[in-house]
């Protein structure tokens, strides 16, 4: 679970209940991809990799769009086309291509 703030995000691991914060300035690379029916945002941070994996409704939410905007202000997210296909109206046509 992620809470998007102005300069950082607060994350909670659902399995371990561990809480941590990540500043957007730590992002060095980010790229979208689709796998296992979810949209993945694979990121490289100053201290290592970090991956978001969420279903379609999360990425289409206000919070999901805000997170993408905040990261895009620091680094350009590669493969935004994957995001557009995954959250668009013609998802099923794209998935069976």
Secondary structure by P-SEA (a helix, b strand, c coil): cccccccbbbbbccccccccccccccccbbbbbbcccbbbbbbbcccbbbbbbbcccccccaaaaaaaaaaaaccccccaaaaaaaaccaaaaaaac
